[in-house]
Amino acid sequence: MHSYIPRNIEKHIKKHLASFPCVALLGSRQVGKSTLAKRIITDIPDSVYLDLEDPRDLNKLNDPLAFLEANKAHLICIDEVQRRPEIFQQFRTYLDQSNRSGQLLLSGSASRNLIQQSSESLAGRISYIEISPFIASEVDDLKRLWLQGGYPESYLKDTELSFDWRINYIRTFLEMDIPALGINIPAATLNRLWTMLAHLNGGLLNSAKLASSMGVSAPTIKKYLDILEGTFIIRQLMPFHTNTKKRLIKSPKVYIRDSGLIHCLLGIESYNDLLGHPVSGSSYESFVIESLLQQFPRYTPSFYRSAGGAEIDLVLEKGNKKIAIEIKSSATPVLTQGFFEAQKIIQPDKSLIIAPVDKPYPYKKDVWVYNLKDIIRMDL
């Protein structure tokens, strides 16, 4: 099971290359950015590819403008571009010489520095596209995807080798990738925080409590979380805001975005281990939320929770449209009264339960139960 799986995002990237002078693929390490870029340029004759982790290719950019000018008739793809952030100003000069779309295809591991450099230099000239791990619409085996996560190498390996791959991924990320981005935090410190977040996955952020446990200040915890969020490792889901006088929770929820990494950090190796583990419910939430937000990127996500306990796991908004989603890892989901209380406040256009059920069925009044595959085929 090691063949390439076509990505939904490929057509999207090609469409943006046809409309923008520069397209940047951003995402965490080993998520498949390089593979995608190489596949796309094979369909574009005479494209030029540079991998800046290869010293030979890096040397070709000693005089960036000269290299760009020499290849101006072609699409130039530069991989791991965060290794030379200073060349973004040169990109601007180069792109402004022509109104042609599809001049540059950049890819880089997430870096706030990279994004800031390009935002300042290439405003109006660049389109950013996030490359996520595999999501539910891209694979057939959702149990495997939930257990092993969506990083291509992890998903495609058998269970034992997948777990080994994720152990090595975490180690490499902490010991090599983070320092390579210019971030000086001891690997053991960040690993400890990451593991704590796996135990607290899907819970409300309590910076003071985390800071106390880590022996650091709350601002330091915020800095660490910003790094993990900026490298696409965690997601902070913000609370829903309403004009009612209900006292609402103001802290975000924190999720580790890839369920396979959650399971690795907690030593969950098999599907049976996962089903019996206390984190299985929140892990399934992460799994579902990531697939939904990648599948429906134009919706703004949040969660609803009042001080009285009324709660909805995920609220998706687009314009005036609101969709309330409750996520249950059980094939026999049960809603609490708190969901219906929250529903009255939010007044969503649709109310859905996502659970591992075989077929859709009505739960109560206007609330329906669907499996994840059914939802991602819907036109929300």
Backbone hydrogen bonds, N-H to C=O, Kabsch-Sander energy under -0.5 kcal/mol:
donor,donor_aa,acceptor,acceptor_aa,energy
10,E,7,R,-1.3
11,K,8,N,-0.5
12,H,8,N,-0.5
13,I,9,I,-2.4
14,K,10,E,-2.2
15,K,11,K,-2.3
16,H,12,H,-2.0
17,L,13,I,-2.3
18,A,14,K,-1.5
19,S,16,H,-1.2
20,F,16,H,-2.4
22,C,125,R,-1.6
23,V,104,L,-2.1
24,A,127,S,-2.8
25,L,106,L,-3.2
26,L,24,A,-0.6
26,L,129,I,-2.3
27,G,108,G,-1.2
31,V,28,S,-1.1
36,L,32,G,-2.3
37,A,33,K,-2.7
38,K,34,S,-2.6
39,R,35,T,-2.2
40,I,36,L,-2.4
41,I,37,A,-2.2
42,T,38,K,-1.1
43,D,39,R,-0.6
43,D,40,I,-1.1
44,I,41,I,-1.1
47,S,44,I,-1.3
48,V,75,L,-2.9
50,L,77,C,-2.8
52,L,50,L,-0.6
52,L,79,D,-2.2
54,D,51,D,-2.3
57,D,54,D,-0.6
58,L,54,D,-2.4
59,N,55,P,-2.0
60,K,56,R,-0.8
61,L,58,L,-1.4
62,N,59,N,-1.8
67,F,63,D,-2.0
68,L,64,P,-2.7
69,E,65,L,-2.7
70,A,66,A,-2.0
71,N,67,F,-1.0
71,N,68,L,-0.7
72,K,69,E,-1.3
74,H,71,N,-2.1
76,I,103,Q,-2.4
77,C,48,V,-3.6
77,C,75,L,-0.6
78,I,76,I,-0.5
78,I,105,L,-2.3
79,D,50,L,-3.4
79,D,77,C,-0.6
80,E,107,S,-0.5
81,V,107,S,-2.5
83,R,80,E,-1.8
84,R,81,V,-2.0
87,I,84,R,-2.0
88,F,85,P,-1.4
89,Q,86,E,-0.6
91,F,87,I,-1.9
92,R,88,F,-1.8
93,T,89,Q,-1.7
94,Y,90,Q,-2.4
95,L,91,F,-3.1
96,D,92,R,-2.2
97,Q,94,Y,-1.3
98,S,95,L,-1.5
102,G,20,F,-3.2
103,Q,21,P,-1.8
104,L,21,P,-2.3
105,L,76,I,-2.5
106,L,23,V,-3.1
107,S,78,I,-2.0
108,G,25,L,-2.2
110,A,27,G,-1.2
115,I,111,S,-2.5
116,Q,112,R,-2.7
117,Q,113,N,-2.8
118,S,114,L,-2.4
119,S,115,I,-2.5
120,E,116,Q,-2.1
121,S,117,Q,-2.1
122,L,118,S,-3.1
125,R,122,L,-2.8
126,I,122,L,-0.9
127,S,22,C,-1.9
129,I,24,A,-2.7
131,I,26,L,-3.0
132,S,130,E,-0.7
134,F,150,G,-3.0
138,E,135,I,-2.1
139,V,135,I,-0.6
139,V,136,A,-0.6
142,L,140,D,-1.1
145,L,141,D,-2.0
146,W,142,L,-2.7
147,L,143,K,-2.5
148,Q,144,R,-3.1
149,G,145,L,-1.7
154,S,151,Y,-0.8
155,Y,151,Y,-2.9
156,L,152,P,-2.4
157,K,153,E,-0.8
162,S,158,D,-2.8
163,F,159,T,-1.9
164,D,160,E,-1.9
165,W,161,L,-2.5
166,R,162,S,-2.2
167,I,163,F,-2.0
168,N,164,D,-2.1
169,Y,165,W,-2.4
170,I,166,R,-2.5
171,R,167,I,-2.0
172,T,168,N,-2.8
173,F,169,Y,-2.8
174,L,170,I,-2.2
175,E,171,R,-2.7
176,M,172,T,-2.5
177,D,172,T,-2.1
178,I,173,F,-2.4
180,A,176,M,-2.0
181,L,177,D,-1.0
181,L,178,I,-0.9
182,G,179,P,-2.1
183,I,178,I,-1.6
184,N,182,G,-0.6
185,I,183,I,-1.0
190,L,186,P,-1.9
191,N,187,A,-2.4
192,R,188,A,-1.9
193,L,189,T,-2.0
194,W,190,L,-2.6
195,T,191,N,-2.3
196,M,192,R,-2.2
197,L,193,L,-2.5
198,A,194,W,-1.6
199,H,195,T,-1.8
200,L,196,M,-1.9
201,N,198,A,-0.8
202,G,254,V,-2.9
203,G,200,L,-2.4
203,G,254,V,-0.5
205,L,252,P,-3.1
210,L,206,N,-2.4
211,A,207,S,-2.9
212,S,208,A,-2.2
213,S,209,K,-2.2
214,M,210,L,-2.3
215,G,211,A,-1.4
216,V,211,A,-2.2
221,I,217,S,-1.9
222,K,218,A,-2.3
223,K,219,P,-2.0
224,Y,220,T,-2.4
225,L,221,I,-2.7
226,D,222,K,-2.5
227,I,223,K,-1.8
228,L,224,Y,-2.2
229,E,225,L,-2.6
230,G,226,D,-2.8
231,T,227,I,-1.1
232,F,229,E,-1.7
233,I,228,L,-2.7
234,I,228,L,-1.3
235,R,255,Y,-2.9
237,L,235,R,-0.7
237,L,253,K,-2.6
238,M,236,Q,-0.6
240,F,303,F,-3.5
248,L,246,K,-0.7
249,I,305,R,-2.6
253,K,237,L,-2.6
254,V,203,G,-2.1
255,Y,235,R,-2.8
255,Y,253,K,-0.5
257,R,233,I,-2.3
257,R,255,Y,-0.6
259,S,257,R,-0.6
261,L,258,D,-0.7
262,I,258,D,-1.5
263,H,259,S,-2.2
264,C,260,G,-1.9
265,L,261,L,-2.5
266,L,262,I,-1.4
267,G,264,C,-1.3
268,I,263,H,-3.2
269,E,267,G,-0.9
274,L,270,S,-1.9
275,L,271,Y,-2.3
276,G,272,N,-1.3
277,H,274,L,-1.6
280,S,277,H,-1.9
283,S,279,V,-2.8
284,Y,280,S,-2.2
285,E,281,G,-1.7
286,S,282,S,-2.1
287,F,283,S,-2.4
288,V,284,Y,-2.6
289,I,285,E,-3.1
290,E,286,S,-2.5
291,S,287,F,-1.5
292,L,288,V,-2.5
293,L,289,I,-2.7
294,Q,290,E,-1.8
295,Q,291,S,-2.0
296,F,292,L,-2.5
299,Y,296,F,-1.5
300,T,317,E,-3.3
302,S,315,V,-1.3
303,F,238,M,-1.4
304,Y,312,I,-2.2
306,S,310,A,-2.4
307,A,247,R,-3.5
309,G,306,S,-1.8
312,I,304,Y,-2.4
314,L,325,I,-2.1
315,V,302,S,-3.3
316,L,323,I,-2.5
317,E,300,T,-2.0
318,K,321,K,-2.0
321,K,318,K,-2.0
323,I,316,L,-2.4
324,A,350,K,-2.8
325,I,314,L,-2.9
326,E,352,L,-2.5
328,K,326,E,-0.5
328,K,354,I,-2.7
339,F,336,T,-1.1
340,F,336,T,-0.9
341,E,337,Q,-2.1
342,A,338,G,-2.1
343,Q,339,F,-2.3
344,K,340,F,-1.6
345,I,341,E,-1.2
346,I,342,A,-2.8
347,Q,343,Q,-2.7
349,D,322,K,-2.8
350,K,322,K,-1.2
351,S,366,D,-0.7
352,L,324,A,-3.0
353,I,368,W,-2.7
354,I,326,E,-2.8
355,A,353,I,-0.6
355,A,370,Y,-2.3
357,V,355,A,-2.5
361,Y,369,V,-1.6
363,Y,367,V,-3.1
364,K,367,V,-1.4
367,V,364,K,-2.6
368,W,351,S,-1.6
368,W,366,D,-0.5
369,V,361,Y,-3.1
370,Y,353,I,-3.1
375,I,371,N,-1.8
376,I,372,L,-2.2
377,R,373,K,-0.7
377,R,374,D,-0.6
378,M,374,D,-0.5
378,M,375,I,-1.5
380,L,378,M,-1.1
